Amino acid sequence: MKPLRQASTRPIISYKPRVEPTPPVHARRVEEYNDVYQLGGHYVAFVLQGDVFKQSPLFNQPESAKRWANQIRQNTDI
């Protein structure tokens, strides 16, 4: 008979958005999408919350960064 599996004791790692005072100067804004900037071939969203900006993870498509920004706004409005 097989022994019972032990529960995983690894901590759950979740993404916490970085907090920035402003978007970086070297970031180029993508005009078609609000809050989306291009950083070195990737797309990043910066969402203003209070007096700081939350930075998304790197995305390969601007639509993904825009969806992340919309989701952050919806989560904070609730």
VEXPA-874042 format. One record per atom (N, C-alpha, C): residue number from 0; atom name; x, y, z. Coordinates in steps of 0.1 Angstrom, whole numbers. Layout:
<rs>
r i NUM | at CA | xx X | yy Y | zz Z
...
</rs>
This chain:
<rs>
r i 0 | at N | xx 8 | yy -12 | zz 0
r i 0 | at CA | xx 0 | yy 0 | zz 0
r i 0 | at C | xx 9 | yy 12 | zz 0
r i 1 | at N | xx 5 | yy 22 | zz -8
r i 1 | at CA | xx 13 | yy 35 | zz -9
r i 1 | at C | xx 11 | yy 43 | zz 3
r i 2 | at N | xx 21 | yy 50 | zz 8
r i 2 | at CA | xx 19 | yy 59 | zz 19
r i 2 | at C | xx 12 | yy 72 | zz 15
r i 3 | at N | xx 5 | yy 78 | zz 24
r i 3 | at CA | xx -2 | yy 91 | zz 20
r i 3 | at C | xx 8 | yy 102 | zz 17
r i 4 | at N | xx 4 | yy 110 | zz 8
r i 4 | at CA | xx 13 | yy 121 | zz 4
r i 4 | at C | xx 12 | yy 132 | zz 15
r i 5 | at N | xx 24 | yy 138 | zz 17
r i 5 | at CA | xx 25 | yy 149 | zz 26
r i 5 | at C | xx 20 | yy 162 | zz 19
r i 6 | at N | xx 14 | yy 170 | zz 27
r i 6 | at CA | xx 10 | yy 184 | zz 22
r i 6 | at C | xx 22 | yy 192 | zz 19
r i 7 | at N | xx 22 | yy 199 | zz 8
r i 7 | at CA | xx 33 | yy 208 | zz 4
r i 7 | at C | xx 35 | yy 219 | zz 15
r i 8 | at N | xx 47 | yy 221 | zz 19
r i 8 | at CA | xx 50 | yy 231 | zz 29
r i 8 | at C | xx 56 | yy 243 | zz 22
r i 9 | at N | xx 57 | yy 243 | zz 9
r i 9 | at CA | xx 63 | yy 254 | zz 2
r i 9 | at C | xx 54 | yy 267 | zz 3
r i 10 | at N | xx 60 | yy 278 | zz 6
r i 10 | at CA | xx 51 | yy 290 | zz 6
r i 10 | at C | xx 46 | yy 293 | zz -8
r i 11 | at N | xx 34 | yy 299 | zz -8
r i 11 | at CA | xx 28 | yy 303 | zz -21
r i 11 | at C | xx 34 | yy 316 | zz -25
r i 12 | at N | xx 39 | yy 317 | zz -37
r i 12 | at CA | xx 45 | yy 330 | zz -41
r i 12 | at C | xx 35 | yy 336 | zz -51
r i 13 | at N | xx 31 | yy 348 | zz -47
r i 13 | at CA | xx 22 | yy 355 | zz -56
r i 13 | at C | xx 29 | yy 369 | zz -60
r i 14 | at N | xx 24 | yy 374 | zz -71
r i 14 | at CA | xx 30 | yy 387 | zz -76
r i 14 | at C | xx 24 | yy 398 | zz -68
r i 15 | at N | xx 33 | yy 407 | zz -63
r i 15 | at CA | xx 29 | yy 419 | zz -57
r i 15 | at C | xx 34 | yy 430 | zz -66
r i 16 | at N | xx 25 | yy 439 | zz -71
r i 16 | at CA | xx 30 | yy 450 | zz -80
r i 16 | at C | xx 40 | yy 459 | zz -73
r i 17 | at N | xx 50 | yy 463 | zz -81
r i 17 | at CA | xx 60 | yy 472 | zz -76
r i 17 | at C | xx 53 | yy 486 | zz -75
r i 18 | at N | xx 58 | yy 494 | zz -65
r i 18 | at CA | xx 52 | yy 507 | zz -63
r i 18 | at C | xx 63 | yy 517 | zz -68
r i 19 | at N | xx 59 | yy 526 | zz -77
r i 19 | at CA | xx 68 | yy 536 | zz -82
r i 19 | at C | xx 63 | yy 550 | zz -81
r i 20 | at N | xx 71 | yy 560 | zz -78
r i 20 | at CA | xx 66 | yy 573 | zz -77
r i 20 | at C | xx 61 | yy 579 | zz -91
r i 21 | at N | xx 67 | yy 575 | zz -102
r i 21 | at CA | xx 63 | yy 578 | zz -115
r i 21 | at C | xx 68 | yy 568 | zz -125
r i 22 | at N | xx 62 | yy 567 | zz -137
r i 22 | at CA | xx 67 | yy 558 | zz -147
r i 22 | at C | xx 81 | yy 562 | zz -151
r i 23 | at N | xx 90 | yy 553 | zz -154
r i 23 | at CA | xx 104 | yy 557 | zz -158
r i 23 | at C | xx 104 | yy 566 | zz -170
r i 24 | at N | xx 114 | yy 575 | zz -170
r i 24 | at CA | xx 116 | yy 585 | zz -181
r i 24 | at C | xx 118 | yy 578 | zz -194
r i 25 | at N | xx 126 | yy 567 | zz -194
r i 25 | at CA | xx 130 | yy 560 | zz -206
r i 25 | at C | xx 119 | yy 551 | zz -212
r i 26 | at N | xx 107 | yy 550 | zz -205
r i 26 | at CA | xx 96 | yy 542 | zz -210
r i 26 | at C | xx 88 | yy 550 | zz -221
r i 27 | at N | xx 85 | yy 544 | zz -232
r i 27 | at CA | xx 78 | yy 550 | zz -243
r i 27 | at C | xx 63 | yy 547 | zz -241
r i 28 | at N | xx 54 | yy 557 | zz -241
r i 28 | at CA | xx 40 | yy 554 | zz -240
r i 28 | at C | xx 34 | yy 549 | zz -253
r i 29 | at N | xx 26 | yy 539 | zz -251
r i 29 | at CA | xx 18 | yy 533 | zz -263
r i 29 | at C | xx 5 | yy 541 | zz -264
r i 30 | at N | xx 4 | yy 549 | zz -274
r i 30 | at CA | xx -7 | yy 558 | zz -276
r i 30 | at C | xx -21 | yy 551 | zz -276
r i 31 | at N | xx -22 | yy 539 | zz -282
r i 31 | at CA | xx -34 | yy 533 | zz -284
r i 31 | at C | xx -40 | yy 528 | zz -271
r i 32 | at N | xx -32 | yy 526 | zz -261
r i 32 | at CA | xx -36 | yy 520 | zz -248
r i 32 | at C | xx -32 | yy 529 | zz -237
r i 33 | at N | xx -43 | yy 532 | zz -229
r i 33 | at CA | xx -40 | yy 541 | zz -217
r i 33 | at C | xx -32 | yy 532 | zz -207
r i 34 | at N | xx -23 | yy 539 | zz -200
r i 34 | at CA | xx -15 | yy 533 | zz -189
r i 34 | at C | xx -5 | yy 523 | zz -194
r i 35 | at N | xx -3 | yy 520 | zz -207
r i 35 | at CA | xx 7 | yy 510 | zz -212
r i 35 | at C | xx 19 | yy 517 | zz -217
r i 36 | at N | xx 31 | yy 512 | zz -213
r i 36 | at CA | xx 43 | yy 518 | zz -218
r i 36 | at C | xx 52 | yy 506 | zz -223
r i 37 | at N | xx 61 | yy 510 | zz -232
r i 37 | at CA | xx 70 | yy 500 | zz -238
r i 37 | at C | xx 84 | yy 502 | zz -231
r i 38 | at N | xx 89 | yy 491 | zz -225
r i 38 | at CA | xx 102 | yy 491 | zz -219
r i 38 | at C | xx 110 | yy 480 | zz -225
r i 39 | at N | xx 120 | yy 483 | zz -234
r i 39 | at CA | xx 129 | yy 474 | zz -239
r i 39 | at C | xx 123 | yy 462 | zz -246
r i 40 | at N | xx 113 | yy 464 | zz -255
r i 40 | at CA | xx 107 | yy 453 | zz -262
r i 40 | at C | xx 95 | yy 446 | zz -255
r i 41 | at N | xx 93 | yy 450 | zz -243
r i 41 | at CA | xx 81 | yy 444 | zz -235
r i 41 | at C | xx 72 | yy 456 | zz -232
r i 42 | at N | xx 60 | yy 452 | zz -228
r i 42 | at CA | xx 50 | yy 462 | zz -224
r i 42 | at C | xx 47 | yy 461 | zz -209
r i 43 | at N | xx 45 | yy 472 | zz -203
r i 43 | at CA | xx 43 | yy 473 | zz -189
r i 43 | at C | xx 32 | yy 483 | zz -186
r i 44 | at N | xx 23 | yy 480 | zz -177
r i 44 | at CA | xx 12 | yy 490 | zz -173
r i 44 | at C | xx 16 | yy 496 | zz -160
r i 45 | at N | xx 13 | yy 509 | zz -159
r i 45 | at CA | xx 14 | yy 517 | zz -147
r i 45 | at C | xx 1 | yy 522 | zz -143
r i 46 | at N | xx -4 | yy 518 | zz -132
r i 46 | at CA | xx -18 | yy 523 | zz -127
r i 46 | at C | xx -16 | yy 532 | zz -115
r i 47 | at N | xx -22 | yy 544 | zz -116
r i 47 | at CA | xx -21 | yy 553 | zz -105
r i 47 | at C | xx -30 | yy 549 | zz -94
r i 48 | at N | xx -25 | yy 547 | zz -82
r i 48 | at CA | xx -33 | yy 544 | zz -70
r i 48 | at C | xx -29 | yy 553 | zz -59
r i 49 | at N | xx -37 | yy 562 | zz -55
r i 49 | at CA | xx -34 | yy 572 | zz -45
r i 49 | at C | xx -23 | yy 581 | zz -50
r i 50 | at N | xx -11 | yy 581 | zz -45
r i 50 | at CA | xx -1 | yy 590 | zz -49
r i 50 | at C | xx 11 | yy 583 | zz -55
r i 51 | at N | xx 10 | yy 570 | zz -58
r i 51 | at CA | xx 20 | yy 562 | zz -64
r i 51 | at C | xx 15 | yy 553 | zz -75
r i 52 | at N | xx 24 | yy 549 | zz -84
r i 52 | at CA | xx 20 | yy 540 | zz -95
r i 52 | at C | xx 23 | yy 526 | zz -92
r i 53 | at N | xx 14 | yy 516 | zz -96
r i 53 | at CA | xx 17 | yy 502 | zz -95
r i 53 | at C | xx 21 | yy 497 | zz -108
r i 54 | at N | xx 32 | yy 490 | zz -108
r i 54 | at CA | xx 38 | yy 485 | zz -121
r i 54 | at C | xx 34 | yy 470 | zz -123
r i 55 | at N | xx 30 | yy 467 | zz -135
r i 55 | at CA | xx 27 | yy 453 | zz -138
r i 55 | at C | xx 39 | yy 445 | zz -141
r i 56 | at N | xx 38 | yy 432 | zz -142
r i 56 | at CA | xx 49 | yy 424 | zz -147
r i 56 | at C | xx 51 | yy 427 | zz -162
r i 57 | at N | xx 61 | yy 422 | zz -168
r i 57 | at CA | xx 64 | yy 424 | zz -183
r i 57 | at C | xx 55 | yy 415 | zz -191
r i 58 | at N | xx 49 | yy 421 | zz -201
r i 58 | at CA | xx 40 | yy 414 | zz -211
r i 58 | at C | xx 46 | yy 415 | zz -225
r i 59 | at N | xx 43 | yy 405 | zz -233
r i 59 | at CA | xx 48 | yy 405 | zz -247
r i 59 | at C | xx 38 | yy 413 | zz -256
r i 60 | at N | xx 26 | yy 415 | zz -252
r i 60 | at CA | xx 16 | yy 422 | zz -260
r i 60 | at C | xx 9 | yy 433 | zz -252
r i 61 | at N | xx 7 | yy 445 | zz -258
r i 61 | at CA | xx 1 | yy 456 | zz -251
r i 61 | at C | xx -13 | yy 453 | zz -246
r i 62 | at N | xx -21 | yy 444 | zz -253
r i 62 | at CA | xx -34 | yy 441 | zz -248
r i 62 | at C | xx -34 | yy 434 | zz -235
r i 63 | at N | xx -23 | yy 426 | zz -232
r i 63 | at CA | xx -22 | yy 419 | zz -219
r i 63 | at C | xx -20 | yy 429 | zz -208
r i 64 | at N | xx -11 | yy 439 | zz -211
r i 64 | at CA | xx -8 | yy 449 | zz -201
r i 64 | at C | xx -21 | yy 457 | zz -198
r i 65 | at N | xx -29 | yy 460 | zz -208
r i 65 | at CA | xx -41 | yy 468 | zz -206
r i 65 | at C | xx -51 | yy 460 | zz -198
r i 66 | at N | xx -52 | yy 447 | zz -200
r i 66 | at CA | xx -61 | yy 438 | zz -192
r i 66 | at C | xx -57 | yy 438 | zz -178
r i 67 | at N | xx -44 | yy 438 | zz -175
r i 67 | at CA | xx -39 | yy 438 | zz -162
r i 67 | at C | xx -43 | yy 451 | zz -155
r i 68 | at N | xx -41 | yy 462 | zz -162
r i 68 | at CA | xx -44 | yy 475 | zz -156
r i 68 | at C | xx -59 | yy 476 | zz -153
r i 69 | at N | xx -68 | yy 471 | zz -162
r i 69 | at CA | xx -82 | yy 471 | zz -159
r i 69 | at C | xx -86 | yy 462 | zz -147
r i 70 | at N | xx -79 | yy 451 | zz -146
r i 70 | at CA | xx -82 | yy 442 | zz -135
r i 70 | at C | xx -78 | yy 448 | zz -122
r i 71 | at N | xx -67 | yy 455 | zz -121
r i 71 | at CA | xx -62 | yy 462 | zz -109
r i 71 | at C | xx -72 | yy 473 | zz -105
r i 72 | at N | xx -77 | yy 480 | zz -115
r i 72 | at CA | xx -87 | yy 490 | zz -112
r i 72 | at C | xx -100 | yy 484 | zz -107
r i 73 | at N | xx -104 | yy 473 | zz -112
r i 73 | at CA | xx -117 | yy 467 | zz -108
r i 73 | at C | xx -115 | yy 461 | zz -94
r i 74 | at N | xx -103 | yy 456 | zz -90
r i 74 | at CA | xx -101 | yy 450 | zz -77
r i 74 | at C | xx -100 | yy 461 | zz -66
r i 75 | at N | xx -96 | yy 473 | zz -70
r i 75 | at CA | xx -95 | yy 483 | zz -60
r i 75 | at C | xx -108 | yy 491 | zz -58
r i 76 | at N | xx -117 | yy 491 | zz -68
r i 76 | at CA | xx -129 | yy 498 | zz -67
r i 76 | at C | xx -139 | yy 490 | zz -58
r i 77 | at N | xx -137 | yy 478 | zz -56
r i 77 | at CA | xx -147 | yy 470 | zz -48
r i 77 | at C | xx -146 | yy 473 | zz -34
</rs>
